[in-house]
Amino acid sequence: MPAGRFRADGPTTMTRLPLTPEAVLSREEATIGDLRMSWEYAERYVGEDEVLRAAAARGTELGAVPVLPGVGAALRFFAAVLDARAVVEVGGGCGVSGIWLLRGMNPAGVLTSIDIEAEHQRLARQAFAEAGFPPSRTRLICGEALDVLPRLSDAGYDLVFCDAEKTEYGDYLTEAIRLVRVGGIIAFDNALWHDRVADPAQRDTATIAVRELGKRVRDDDRLVPVLFAAGDGLLAAVKRRA
Ligand SMILES: C[S@@+](CC[C@H](N)C(=O)[O-])C[C@H]1O[C@@H](n2cnc3c(N)ncnc32)[C@H](O)[C@@H]1O
């Protein structure tokens, strides 16, 4: 794991808690250093191989910031639990999240990956080939997410993953609820948006949009939500039977 994939603004000194029973119960007293050490451990737990690292480096260079490994591992987990045959990703970037999803999906499953940048999709195609996936496993659509999503079939997908324009997350949710089948999963990256969502003083448009999304998902009776502190935050929800 290249150190550059983790933000370098955390504390440099890790304070260890004593290993007493009380300490085990005292997570609320853990220092920021302890929490960061545990977060990094969780991010590295599954880890990335060389193919993912290369795709992540290309994405980072082009500004298509890839999902962190903790989020990637969760996406692969979701796809495997669902034995997913049809997945949509909104904001495919240079292919990192796509590889994680494909690695969990049914071997005959098809990933529909939407991105507005043709160059990002060219590199995603390269990454999928390097990961050993034939072109028949992917459908890459170049365009504005909100133009493309309405053209996709109702209840036609096992999983919808969103990682494009944060201020459009609410619109992606509306489309995703329509696209995913009952029992399927909807997921959003950056649900903690650089630690800004939890801080009510942060009022920029992207932070407000991600915060509002969290409330909508939590309060929607059609969904069973969960918020993971993996990566930059992964919000997920299962679509219930009506
Ligand atoms: C954070 S990157 C996605 C990274 C990718 N999920 C990965 O893990 O490699 C966001 C991507 O969304 C695309 N994007 C931004 N706005 C978009 C829009 N309105 N419609 C479609 N794609 C968009 C960008 O071109 C970029 O590739």
The ligand as a Tripos MOL2 file, in Angstrom:
@<TRIPOS>MOLECULE
LIG
   27    29     1     0     0
SMALL
NO_CHARGES

@<TRIPOS>ATOM
      1 C1        -14.0490    9.8570   -7.7170 C.3       1 LIG1
      2 S1        -13.9020    9.4710   -9.4130 S.3       1 LIG1
      3 C2        -14.4490    7.7990   -9.4860 C.3       1 LIG1
      4 C3        -13.3990    6.8010   -9.0580 C.3       1 LIG1
      5 C4        -13.7870    5.3610   -9.2960 C.3       1 LIG1
      6 N1        -15.0330    5.0190   -8.6370 N.3       1 LIG1
      7 C5        -12.6710    4.4390   -8.8570 C.2       1 LIG1
      8 O1        -12.7480    3.8830   -7.7600 O.co2     1 LIG1
      9 O2        -11.7040    4.3110   -9.6150 O.co2     1 LIG1
     10 C6        -15.3230   10.3100  -10.0750 C.3       1 LIG1
     11 C7        -15.5750   10.0490  -11.5320 C.3       1 LIG1
     12 O3        -16.8570   10.5610  -11.8350 O.3       1 LIG1
     13 C8        -16.8300   11.1440  -13.1050 C.3       1 LIG1
     14 N2        -17.9110   12.1330  -13.1410 N.ar      1 LIG1
     15 C9        -17.9640   13.3490  -12.5260 C.ar      1 LIG1
     16 N3        -19.1310   13.9580  -12.7560 N.ar      1 LIG1
     17 C10       -19.8560   13.1080  -13.5280 C.ar      1 LIG1
     18 C11       -21.1510   13.1520  -14.0820 C.ar      1 LIG1
     19 N4        -21.9490   14.2130  -13.8900 N.pl3     1 LIG1
     20 N5        -21.5760   12.1120  -14.8290 N.ar      1 LIG1
     21 C12       -20.7690   11.0240  -15.0230 C.ar      1 LIG1
     22 N6        -19.5310   10.9280  -14.5070 N.ar      1 LIG1
     23 C13       -19.0780   11.9460  -13.7800 C.ar      1 LIG1
     24 C14       -15.4340   11.7380  -13.2360 C.3       1 LIG1
     25 O4        -15.0680   11.8600  -14.6010 O.3       1 LIG1
     26 C15       -14.5880   10.7220  -12.4810 C.3       1 LIG1
     27 O5        -14.0170    9.7780  -13.3410 O.3       1 LIG1
@<TRIPOS>BOND
     1     1     2 1
     2     2     3 1
     3     2    10 1
     4     3     4 1
     5     4     5 1
     6     5     6 1
     7     5     7 1
     8     7     8 2
     9     7     9 1
    10    10    11 1
    11    11    12 1
    12    11    26 1
    13    12    13 1
    14    13    14 1
    15    13    24 1
    16    14    15 ar
    17    14    23 ar
    18    15    16 ar
    19    16    17 ar
    20    17    18 ar
    21    17    23 ar
    22    18    19 1
    23    18    20 ar
    24    20    21 ar
    25    21    22 ar
    26    22    23 ar
    27    24    25 1
    28    24    26 1
    29    26    27 1
@<TRIPOS>SUBSTRUCTURE
     1 LIG1         1 GROUP 0 **** ****
